Amino acid sequence: MARKKTEQMPAFPEDWGIPDWTSIKAYGDVSNWTDERWRWEFFRRRRDLREFFDNWAVESRQFECNAGLDVNEPGFLAYASGEFSGQGIDRFGYAGIPNPRISNQPKSSIKPVREMVYRFRFNRGDKSTSTIRSVIPPADGQPRTIHEVVLREQEVAIQFDLNEPLTPQLQRATEFLRAQQLRIHPKLLQPRKNRAMWLSYLRALDGRAGPSQKDPAKQAPWSELARVFYEDGTLEPREAEDGTMKPPLPQSAAGLHVQGEKLKANF
């Protein structure tokens, strides 16, 4: 996505804010991380997302949502424009891309577009409503019902009536969605998340992205990752042919890395 820079780029730090992979404690308390935070942690390690932010950060200073924010502050969002408009959504699923150097971003900044919904504030004692946030805000003077929702391939949109009972509407929607999914897949898709292993996957990604402890000029080998993970209990020992228990093979660490790459690509 090469393009001509129209402004001088800021001095972005080279440090991507990645913890020391050799220490579980370096990652802090991950027990309270939401799915959105986990998704962000995997996605901010993607090279293409990092390049996207650095490429568009300067031009994104003009947007109202970034008023008063520096490009290296939490909550600042980079947006592509012109012929590249919408690439943040298409490639990463974010309306705007936060700075990938910052782990702890505001919740609103790391919420994927697909999870943004209409939210309303109902004023007590008054029938009027006001929109707090919506992905597709109503056009001035136009009924909400005529809004166009842009759908990508194999996406559907279902309209609900808040003046009717919700249970039968949800049942009909569920039956419809099941039928549509079975039409294009041999079976209903099930979530394949193993949250207990996500931190191990992150550490494996960080370990291979960093230098070796023995030789900082080289990439950390699988054997080093396997040793560290075995010593801190991340990896279990293996049973040898003679029945004795031995440290895990380097391939065990490589397996964690493979799973991490999968979540980086499609959380």
PyMOL commands that set and color helices and strands:
alter all, ss='L'
color gray80, all
select helices_A, chain A and resi 24-27+30-32+35-43+47-56+59-62+64-66+82-84+87-92+107-110+113-115+144-146+166-184+195-209+222-231+250-265
alter helices_A, ss='H'
color red, helices_A
select strands_A, chain A and resi 77-78+97-98+119-122+129-133+238-239+245-246
alter strands_A, ss='S'
color yellow, strands_A
deselect
rebuild
show_as cartoon
